[in-house]
Amino acid sequence: MQSAIINLIADKLKLNSTQVTNTIELLNQGATVPFISRYRKERTGSLDEVQIQEIKEQNEKFAELEKRKQTILKTIDEQELLKPELKARIEHCFDPVELEDIYLPYKPRRRTKATMARENGLEPLAKIIMKQLERDPEFKANQFISNEVHSAEEALSGARDIIAEWVSENERARNIVRKGFQLGAYITSKLVKGKEEEAAKFRDYFDWSEPLKKCPSHRLLAMRRGENEGFLRISISPDEDRVLENLERFFVKGNNSSSEQVAVAVKDSLKRLIQPSMETEFANLAKEKADAEAIKVFTDNLKQLLLAPPLGQKRTLAIDPGYRTGCKVVCLDEQGNLLHNENIYPHKPQEERKMAAKKISSMVEMYQIEAIAIGNGTASRETEYFIKKLRFNRELRIYVVSEDGASVYSASSVARQEFPQYDVTVRGAVSIGRRLMDPLAELVKIDPKSIGVGQYQHDVDQKKLKSSLDSVVELSVNAVGVNLNTASKHLLTYISGLGPQLAENITSYRKEKGMFTSREELKKVPRMGPKAFEQAAGFLRIPDAKNPLDNSGVHPESYKIVKQIAKDLNCQVSDLVRNEELVSKIDFQKYITADIGLPTLLDIKKELLKPGRDPRKAIKVFEFADGIFSISDLQVGMVLPGIVNNITKFGAFVDVGIKESGLIHVSEMADRFISDPNEIVKLHQHIKVKVKEVDVARKRIQLSLKGVEQ
């Protein structure tokens, strides 16, 4: 059975069965996706983390299907109806839809019209009519009149109810209707009567219909939200006449009165039983597909956000801007520790500009500030303008930083643990500064759903969303690696093989024993077993370790090979690091063993040349256009610099320096067809856009990339 599942996964993902088999074996042994993709390339044929994650998800789906099969087999067996051929068919079924169709006739069900007809002794009449040989079914029905059945018509009606149920439970019938839905189902949305005013935001869907297979994910999720909020009625239906014709062709075999009774039962079965069931099935499938697309948009955006360029370890002054309550200012050292905080009031109503300027200059001097981070919320542009007008005695770079999720962090238990003596305003400003220094390290403290990227995040399957987002965070953290001596427990939690408890134990060990001097010392951390060490060690860096490999992506299991290479070249391991001349002399083919192949050796080569390389790009300063502070400052035709701050399936939103973000619809991204906005733009990319349309009343801005030179 397992080999069949492996072949199905391999076919679906276009991989060979050995790759799938070995990957599943590694996962079953407790290996994580980042570890397998980075350190077990020989076993997997160099599969990347996306492919390994797909194998993991497919394997989990088949495991769930196997559980469902066992439940079905047990239920049928308890009814003493489990014949060998039925058992074999269920065991060898790997399609969940087909499995439920097989199970349907045996499924325990509530009392139905057919159940009552059987109780009234009408099943023999139904069988006679179904054979379609009886020319006078009404005459035959008279034989079934009883205390419960008062007329021939009542008997025929009950018999038709039984036939309708047989039709609805027939696999061929269900596949005929299913095919009708697949080929020609339409999704239709109608306004619930009397809800016109309340449902204003869903006005596009008050009377909407389109082929289901052409309905994009964002539109389907929008309609479903309208339905859930009680404003819209959604239906999915096929070409009923064609479907009924195909069903009758299969079930109606003669041209007599019995055949007419069967035709009536078939029509009833379609309308009352099969079609509602299929509508639910296709609604669920469409929702599942829309969820998958929306979740992919979210995970793609989150990955880009987490891997945004870091400023690095620089002394930073961070400002959370505001008008009436002032701007909260904090000063952070190179590690992001809070040195000082206070308020300034450069804007109306107080407008204490001279005092604010004096305080900023004093803090920059006193704390030797190297960079300034300004949150992009309320009063951001005015604060940026104010800061840029100041003159400092050193070169300072000024960055505008996304505030999305900062308020969530500042009120969280994580923030309270870090800064128990400070209020939410201080914590929020600290988060803004730290996001500039290391976006990844700060954003892992916030629920990804609060970061403000994606579309319809509250409408998708929350369990799948959380699983996908957690996976992206884990892959991103391990792709970068972390400093074992400075990483927070929140960051360490996502390191391969660790989790919350070991992350807590590592930070406690640091407090008690001091900084780690080697990866080997990790083994002294309570509950750090061999498996956890194996999974985690390669992703943890120790910058000042005695062994330079401890600050690289070379796994400790490969240290002996590097030592052998150094010995053969008559030098020390430290001599190999960043030494292109020496590394070029290594014949890596000589060091291939049964366990370590060329892929691992080439990774070692890369690490020797650039140990602990950070995959993130260098940070760039960005400046918005002068004189643009509100939507009323925009004019059609203007070309403005902007930052992509969200990407959806239908386009990208761009911050042009005002409160409202503008939308570049996917049709305005290029002079060719674009199916995915990620083909053209990336999150936080600096671009130039043309203002196409401004709707001040609805606060909507339409932008375009067409004809704009980047």
C-alpha positions in Angstrom: 0.0 0.0 0.0 2.8 2.4 0.9 4.5 1.8 -2.5 1.3 2.8 -4.2 1.1 6.0 -2.2 4.8 6.8 -3.0 4.1 6.3 -6.7 1.1 8.6 -6.6 3.0 11.3 -4.8 6.0 10.9 -7.2 3.6 11.2 -10.2 1.8 14.2 -8.8 5.0 16.1 -8.0 6.9 14.9 -11.0 9.7 13.3 -8.9 11.1 9.8 -8.9 9.9 7.3 -6.3 13.4 7.0 -4.7 13.4 10.7 -3.9 9.9 10.4 -2.3 10.7 7.2 -0.4 13.9 8.7 1.1 12.3 12.0 2.0 9.4 10.3 3.8 11.9 8.0 5.6 13.8 11.1 6.8 10.6 12.8 7.9 9.5 9.7 9.8 12.9 9.7 11.6 12.2 13.2 12.9 14.2 15.2 10.4 12.8 18.7 9.6 12.3 20.2 6.2 15.1 22.8 6.5 17.5 20.1 7.7 16.7 17.6 4.9 16.9 20.3 2.2 20.3 21.6 3.5 22.1 18.5 4.8 20.6 15.4 3.1 20.9 16.3 -0.6 22.4 12.9 -1.4 19.4 11.1 0.0 16.8 13.3 -1.8 18.5 14.0 -5.0 19.0 17.7 -4.0 15.3 18.5 -3.5 14.6 22.0 -2.3 12.5 22.9 0.7 9.4 23.6 -1.4 9.5 20.1 -2.9 10.2 18.5 0.5 7.3 20.4 2.0 5.0 19.2 -0.8 6.0 15.6 -0.2 5.3 16.1 3.5 1.9 17.5 2.9 0.9 14.9 0.3 2.0 12.1 2.7 0.0 13.6 5.5 -3.1 13.7 3.2 -2.7 10.0 2.4 -2.3 9.2 6.1 -5.6 11.0 6.8 -7.2 9.0 3.9 -5.9 5.8 5.4 -7.5 6.7 8.7 -10.8 7.4 6.9 -10.6 4.0 5.2 -10.3 2.2 8.5 -13.3 4.0 9.9 -15.4 3.1 6.8 -14.3 -0.5 6.8 -15.2 -0.8 10.5 -18.6 0.8 9.9 -19.5 -1.5 7.0 -18.1 -4.6 8.9 -20.4 -3.8 11.8 -23.3 -4.0 9.4 -22.0 -7.4 8.3 -21.9 -6.1 4.7 -18.1 -6.1 4.1 -17.6 -8.5 1.2 -14.0 -9.3 0.1 -14.4 -7.4 -3.2 -15.8 -4.3 -1.4 -13.0 -4.5 1.2 -10.3 -4.7 -1.6 -11.9 -1.8 -3.5 -11.8 0.4 -0.4 -8.3 -0.5 0.5 -7.0 0.2 -3.0 -8.9 3.5 -3.4 -6.7 6.6 -3.2 -9.3 9.3 -4.3 -11.2 10.8 -1.3 -14.2 11.7 -3.5 -14.4 8.1 -5.0 -14.0 6.7 -1.5 -17.0 8.6 -0.2 -19.1 7.5 -3.2 -18.3 3.9 -2.5 -19.2 4.4 1.1 -22.5 6.3 0.5 -24.9 3.3 0.3 -23.5 1.9 3.6 -23.4 5.2 5.4 -25.6 5.4 8.5 -28.1 8.1 7.8 -31.0 9.9 9.4 -34.6 8.9 8.7 -35.5 9.8 5.0 -38.5 9.6 2.8 -37.1 6.4 1.3 -36.6 4.9 4.8 -40.3 5.5 5.6 -41.3 4.0 2.3 -39.3 0.9 3.1 -40.9 0.7 6.5 -44.2 0.7 4.7 -43.2 -2.3 2.6 -42.8 -0.5 -0.7 -39.2 -1.7 -1.6 -40.6 -4.7 -3.6 -42.7 -2.3 -5.7 -39.7 0.0 -6.3 -37.7 -3.0 -7.5 -40.5 -4.0 -9.9 -40.7 -0.4 -11.3 -36.9 -0.1 -11.6 -36.8 -3.2 -13.9 -39.2 -1.2 -16.2 -41.0 -4.4 -17.4 -44.3 -3.7 -15.7 -46.6 -2.0 -18.1 -49.2 -1.0 -15.5 -47.4 0.0 -12.4 -50.5 1.7 -11.0 -52.4 -1.6 -11.1 -49.4 -3.3 -9.4 -49.3 -0.5 -6.8 -52.8 -1.4 -5.6 -51.4 -4.6 -4.1 -49.3 -2.5 -1.7 -52.2 -0.5 -0.2 -52.2 -1.0 3.6 -53.0 0.8 6.9 -49.9 3.0 6.3 -50.3 3.3 2.4 -53.8 4.6 1.6 -53.7 4.6 -2.2 -52.0 3.4 -5.3 -50.6 6.9 -5.9 -49.2 7.0 -2.4 -47.6 3.6 -3.0 -46.0 4.8 -6.3 -44.8 8.0 -4.6 -43.1 5.9 -1.9 -41.5 3.6 -4.5 -40.2 6.7 -6.4 -38.6 7.9 -3.1 -36.8 4.6 -2.8 -35.7 4.8 -6.5 -34.5 8.4 -6.1 -32.3 7.3 -3.2 -30.9 4.4 -5.2 -30.1 6.8 -8.0 -28.5 9.3 -5.6 -26.3 6.5 -4.2 -25.2 5.2 -7.6 -21.6 6.0 -8.4 -22.2 6.3 -12.1 -25.1 8.7 -11.4 -23.0 10.8 -9.1 -20.2 10.9 -11.7 -22.6 12.0 -14.4 -23.7 15.0 -12.2 -20.2 15.6 -11.1 -19.0 15.9 -14.7 -21.9 18.3 -15.3 -20.6 20.5 -12.5 -17.0 20.2 -13.7 -17.9 21.3 -17.2 -20.6 23.9 -16.8 -21.2 24.9 -13.2 -22.1 28.6 -12.6 -21.7 30.4 -9.3 -24.4 32.9 -8.7 -24.6 35.6 -6.1 -27.8 37.5 -5.1 -28.5 40.2 -2.6 -30.6 39.2 0.4 -33.8 41.2 0.2 -33.9 44.3 2.4 -30.1 44.4 3.0 -29.1 46.9 0.3 -27.7 49.6 2.6 -25.9 47.3 5.0 -24.4 45.3 2.2 -23.0 48.3 0.3 -19.4 47.0 0.3 -20.6 43.9 -1.6 -22.6 45.8 -4.3 -20.5 44.2 -7.0 -22.1 40.9 -6.1 -25.8 41.9 -5.7 -26.6 40.2 -9.0 -23.5 38.3 -10.2 -23.0 35.1 -12.1 -20.0 33.5 -13.9 -18.6 30.0 -14.6 -17.2 28.5 -11.4 -14.0 27.4 -13.0 -13.2 31.0 -14.1 -14.1 32.6 -10.7 -10.8 33.9 -9.2 -10.0 33.2 -5.6 -10.3 36.8 -4.3 -13.8 37.1 -5.9 -15.0 33.7 -4.5 -13.7 34.6 -1.0 -15.4 38.0 -1.2 -18.7 36.4 -2.1 -18.4 33.8 0.6 -17.7 36.6 3.1 -20.9 38.4 2.0 -22.8 35.1 2.5 -21.3 34.5 5.9 -22.3 38.0 7.0 -25.9 37.4 5.8 -25.9 39.8 2.9 -25.6 37.5 -0.1 -27.1 34.2 -1.2 -24.6 32.0 -3.2 -25.5 29.1 -5.3 -23.6 26.7 -7.6 -25.5 24.9 -10.4 -24.8 23.0 -13.6 -26.7 23.0 -16.9 -29.6 21.0 -15.3 -31.3 20.1 -18.6 -28.1 18.4 -20.0 -27.4 16.7 -16.7 -30.9 15.3 -16.4 -30.8 14.1 -20.0 -27.6 12.2 -19.3 -29.0 10.7 -16.1 -32.2 9.6 -17.9 -30.1 8.1 -20.7 -28.5 5.9 -18.1 -31.5 4.9 -15.9 -34.6 5.1 -18.2 -34.4 1.9 -20.3 -37.9 1.5 -21.7 -40.8 3.4 -23.0 -43.7 2.4 -20.8 -45.5 3.6 -17.6 -42.8 2.1 -15.3 -40.1 4.0 -17.3 -42.1 7.2 -16.8 -42.1 6.5 -13.0 -38.3 6.0 -13.1 -37.9 9.3 -15.1 -39.9 11.2 -12.4 -37.8 9.6 -9.7 -34.5 10.4 -11.5 -35.6 14.1 -11.8 -36.5 14.2 -8.1 -33.2 12.5 -7.2 -31.3 15.1 -9.1 -33.1 18.1 -7.7 -33.6 16.9 -4.1 -30.6 14.7 -3.4 -27.7 14.7 -5.8 -27.5 18.3 -6.9 -27.5 19.7 -3.3 -24.8 17.2 -2.4 -22.8 18.1 -5.4 -23.3 21.8 -4.8 -21.8 21.3 -1.3 -18.9 19.2 -2.8 -18.1 21.8 -5.4 -18.5 24.7 -3.0 -16.0 23.0 -0.7 -13.6 22.3 -3.6 -13.8 25.9 -4.8 -13.3 27.2 -1.3 -10.3 24.8 -0.8 -8.8 26.0 -4.1 -9.4 29.7 -3.2 -8.0 29.1 0.2 -4.8 27.5 -1.3 -4.3 30.5 -3.6 -4.9 33.0 -0.9 -2.6 31.2 1.5 0.1 31.0 -1.2 -0.2 34.8 -1.7 0.1 35.3 2.0 3.1 32.9 2.4 4.9 34.4 -0.6 4.5 37.9 0.9 5.5 36.8 4.3 8.7 35.1 3.0 9.6 38.3 1.2 8.9 40.4 4.3 10.9 38.1 6.6 13.8 38.1 4.3 13.8 41.8 3.8 17.2 43.5 3.9 18.5 44.1 7.4 20.4 47.3 8.5 22.5 45.1 10.8 24.0 46.0 14.2 23.9 49.8 14.2 22.9 52.2 16.9 19.4 53.2 16.0 17.0 56.0 16.9 13.4 54.9 16.3 10.3 57.1 16.1 6.7 56.1 16.4 5.1 59.2 14.9 1.9 60.9 16.1 0.1 64.3 16.2 -1.8 65.0 19.5 0.0 62.5 21.6 3.4 63.4 20.1 6.1 61.1 18.7 7.6 58.4 20.9 11.4 58.3 20.4 13.7 55.4 21.6 17.4 54.9 21.3 18.8 51.4 20.8 22.3 50.0 21.0 23.8 47.6 18.4 22.0 44.6 19.8 18.6 46.3 19.9 18.7 47.0 23.7 16.8 50.0 24.9 19.0 52.8 26.1 16.6 55.8 26.3 13.1 56.9 25.5 11.1 60.2 25.5 8.4 62.1 23.7 8.7 65.0 21.2 5.9 67.2 19.9 7.0 68.6 16.5 3.4 68.7 15.0 0.1 70.3 15.7 -1.5 71.0 18.1 1.6 71.6 20.3 4.1 72.2 17.5 7.2 72.4 19.8 9.5 72.1 16.8 12.6 73.8 18.4 12.4 71.7 21.5 11.9 68.5 19.4 14.9 69.4 17.2 17.1 70.0 20.3 16.1 66.7 21.9 16.7 64.7 18.7 20.1 66.3 18.1 21.1 65.6 21.8 20.1 62.0 21.6 21.9 61.4 18.3 25.1 62.8 19.9 24.7 61.2 23.3 24.0 57.7 22.1 26.2 57.8 19.0 23.2 57.1 16.7 24.0 55.7 13.2 20.6 55.4 11.7 17.0 56.7 12.2 13.9 54.5 11.7 10.5 56.2 11.3 7.2 54.3 11.5 5.0 54.6 8.4 1.7 55.3 10.2 0.0 58.5 11.2 2.2 61.6 10.8 5.0 59.6 9.2 5.6 61.9 6.2 5.5 65.0 8.4 8.0 63.4 10.9 10.3 62.3 8.0 10.2 65.9 6.6 11.0 67.3 10.1 13.9 65.0 10.7 15.4 65.5 7.2 15.5 69.3 7.8 17.7 68.8 10.9 21.5 69.1 10.7 23.6 66.5 12.5 27.3 66.3 13.1 27.5 62.9 11.5 26.1 61.2 8.4 22.8 59.6 9.3 20.6 57.5 7.1 16.8 57.8 7.5 14.5 54.9 6.8 10.7 54.6 6.8 9.7 51.3 8.4 6.4 49.4 8.2 4.4 49.6 11.4 2.1 46.7 10.5 1.7 44.5 13.6 3.8 46.7 15.9 0.8 47.6 18.0 0.0 43.8 18.3 3.5 43.2 19.5 3.5 46.1 21.9 0.4 44.7 23.7 1.6 41.1 23.6 2.9 38.9 26.5 6.2 38.7 24.6 6.6 42.5 24.8 5.5 42.6 28.4 8.2 40.0 29.3 10.9 42.1 27.4 9.8 45.5 28.8 7.7 45.0 31.9 8.4 48.5 33.2 7.4 50.3 29.9 4.1 51.1 28.3 2.9 50.1 24.8 4.1 53.3 23.1 7.7 52.5 24.1 7.5 48.9 23.1 6.0 49.9 19.7 8.8 52.3 19.0 11.4 49.7 20.0 9.8 47.2 17.6 10.0 49.8 14.7 13.8 50.3 15.4 14.5 46.6 15.7 12.6 45.9 12.5 15.1 48.1 10.7 18.1 46.4 12.3 16.8 42.8 11.7 13.3 42.3 10.3 13.4 38.6 10.7 14.4 38.6 14.4 11.6 41.1 15.2 8.8 39.8 13.1 9.0 36.2 14.5 7.6 37.7 17.7 4.3 38.7 15.9 1.5 36.5 14.8 2.0 36.5 10.9 -1.7 37.3 10.4 -1.1 40.7 12.1 1.7 41.7 9.7 -0.7 43.1 7.1 0.2 41.2 4.0 -2.1 38.9 1.9 -5.8 38.9 1.1 -8.9 37.6 2.9 -6.7 36.1 5.6 -9.7 35.8 8.0 -11.8 33.9 5.5 -9.5 31.0 4.7 -9.0 27.8 6.6 -7.3 29.0 9.7 -5.6 25.7 10.5 -4.1 25.5 7.1 -3.1 29.2 7.1 -1.3 28.8 10.5 0.5 25.6 9.4 1.7 27.3 6.1 2.8 30.5 7.8 4.7 28.6 10.5 6.4 26.6 7.8 7.5 29.9 6.0 8.8 31.4 9.3 10.8 28.2 10.0 12.2 28.0 6.5 13.1 31.7 6.5 14.8 31.6 9.9 16.9 28.5 9.0 17.8 30.0 5.6 19.4 32.9 7.3 20.7 31.1 10.4 21.0 32.8 13.8 23.7 33.9 16.3 23.5 31.4 19.1 24.7 34.0 21.6 22.3 36.8 20.8 19.2 35.2 19.3 16.0 35.6 21.4 14.1 32.5 22.5 11.4 33.5 19.9 13.9 33.3 17.1 15.5 30.1 18.4 12.1 28.4 18.6 12.0 28.3 14.8 15.4 26.7 14.4 15.2 23.2 13.0 14.8 20.6 15.8 14.5 23.1 18.7 11.0 24.4 19.6 9.9 26.5 22.6 11.3 24.3 25.4 14.8 23.9 24.0 14.9 27.6 23.0 14.0 28.5 26.6 16.7 26.1 27.9 19.3 27.6 25.6 18.6 31.2 26.7 18.6 30.0 30.4 21.9 28.3 29.9 23.4 31.5 28.4 22.3 33.5 31.4 23.7 31.0 33.8 27.0 29.9 32.1 27.7 32.8 29.8 28.2 32.8 26.0 28.6 29.6 24.0 32.2 29.1 22.8 31.4 26.2 20.5 28.6 24.2 18.9 29.8 21.2 20.9 28.8 23.0 24.1 25.2 22.9 23.0 25.1 19.3 24.0 25.3 20.5 27.7 22.0 22.3 27.4 19.3 20.3 29.3 17.2 18.1 27.1 19.4 18.7 24.1 19.5 15.1 22.8 21.6 13.8 19.8 18.6 14.2 17.4 17.9 17.8 18.4 21.6 18.6 18.1 21.8 17.0 14.7 18.8 19.0 13.4 19.8 22.4 14.9 23.6 22.7 15.0 24.1 23.7 11.3 21.8 26.6 11.6 23.3 28.1 14.8 26.3 30.5 14.4 29.0 31.4 16.9 30.9 34.4 15.5 34.0 34.3 17.8 34.3 30.5 18.2 37.7 28.9 18.3 36.7 26.7 15.4 35.7 29.0 12.4 33.4 26.3 11.1 31.1 27.0 14.1 30.3 30.3 12.4 29.4 28.7 9.1 26.7 26.5 7.5 29.0 23.5 7.6 27.4 20.9 9.8 29.5 19.4 12.7 29.1 16.0 11.1 31.2 17.3 8.2 34.0 18.8 10.3 36.2 15.7 9.9 36.1 16.1 6.1 37.2 19.7 6.3 40.0 18.8 8.8 41.1 16.1 6.3 41.2 18.6 3.5 43.2 21.0 5.6 45.6 18.2 6.5 46.1 17.2 2.9 46.8 20.9 2.0 49.2 21.1 5.0 47.4 24.0 6.6 44.9 24.8 9.4 41.1 24.8 8.9 41.2 28.6 9.7 43.6 29.0 6.8 40.9 27.7 4.4 38.2 30.3 5.4 37.8 33.0 2.8 40.9 31.8 1.0 40.0 31.5 -2.6 43.5 30.5 -3.7 43.7 27.5 -1.2 40.0 26.4 -1.8 40.6 26.4 -5.6 43.3 23.7 -5.0 40.9 21.3 -3.4 39.9 18.3 -5.5 36.5 17.6 -3.9 36.0 14.4 -5.9 38.7 12.8 -3.6 36.5 13.3 -0.6 33.3 11.6 -1.8 32.3 8.8 0.6 29.3 6.5 1.0 27.6 9.2 3.2 28.9 12.4 1.8 28.5 13.2 -1.9 29.4 16.0 -4.2 26.3 18.2 -3.4 27.4 18.4 0.3 31.0 18.9 -0.7 30.1 21.8 -3.0 28.1 23.4 -0.1 31.2 23.1 2.1 33.2 24.9 -0.6 30.6 27.8 -0.7 30.7 28.0 3.1 34.5 28.1 3.2 34.5 31.0 0.7 31.7 32.9 2.4 31.1 31.4 5.9 27.6 32.0 7.3 26.5 33.9 4.2 23.3 35.8 4.6 20.9 35.3 1.7 19.3 38.7 2.3 20.1 41.7 0.1 21.7 44.9 1.2 19.3 47.6 2.5 18.6 50.7 0.5 17.4 54.2 1.5 14.1 55.2 0.0 12.6 58.7 -0.5 9.0 59.6 -1.3 8.2 62.5 -3.6 8.4 66.0 -2.1 5.1 67.8 -1.5 2.9 64.6 -1.5 1.3 64.3 2.0 -2.4 63.4 1.3 -4.7 62.0 -1.4 -5.7 65.5 -2.4 -2.1 66.2 -3.4 -2.3 63.6 -6.1 -2.9 64.4 -9.8 -3.7 62.0 -12.6 -0.5 61.5 -14.7 2.0 62.0 -11.9 4.9 59.6 -11.8 5.8 58.9 -8.2 8.3 56.7 -6.3 6.6 54.1 -4.1 7.1 50.9 -2.0 5.1 47.8 -2.7 3.5 47.0 0.7 1.1 44.2 -0.3 0.6 41.7 -3.1 -2.7 39.9 -3.9 -3.8 37.8 -6.8 -5.5 40.8 -8.5 -2.6 43.2 -8.1 -0.2 45.0 -5.8 -0.7 47.9 -3.3 1.9 50.6 -3.2 2.7 53.2 -0.5 3.4 56.5 -2.3 3.8 58.4 1.0 0.2 59.1 2.0 -2.3 57.3 4.3 -4.0 55.4 1.5 -2.1 52.8 -0.6 -2.7 52.8 -4.3 -3.6 49.7 -6.3 -1.7 48.6 -9.5 -4.3 46.2 -11.0 -2.7 43.1 -12.6 -3.9 44.5 -16.0 -1.8 47.7 -15.4 1.5 45.9 -14.7 2.7 45.3 -18.2 1.8 45.4 -21.8 1.3 41.6 -21.8 -0.9 39.2 -19.9 0.2 38.7 -16.3 -1.3 35.8 -14.3 0.7 36.5 -11.1 1.8 40.0 -9.8 4.9 38.3 -8.4 6.2 38.0 -11.9 6.6 41.8 -12.0 6.9 43.1 -8.4 8.1 41.9 -5.0 7.1 43.0 -1.5 9.0 46.1 -0.3 10.4 46.7 -3.8 11.1 50.3 -4.6 9.3 51.2 -7.8 8.0 54.2 -9.8 4.3 54.3 -10.6 1.9 56.5 -12.6 -1.3 57.9 -11.1 -4.1 56.6 -13.3 -7.2 57.5 -11.3 -7.9 59.3 -7.9 -11.3 58.8 -6.2 -11.0 61.2 -3.1 -14.6 60.3 -1.9 -13.9 56.6 -1.8 -10.2 57.1 -0.9 -9.2 54.9 -3.8 -6.1 55.4 -6.0 -5.5 53.5 -9.2 -1.8 53.2 -10.3 0.0 51.9 -13.4 3.4 50.6 -14.3 2.7 50.8 -18.1 5.1 53.2 -19.8 6.9 54.0 -16.6 10.7 53.7 -16.7 12.1 52.0 -13.7 
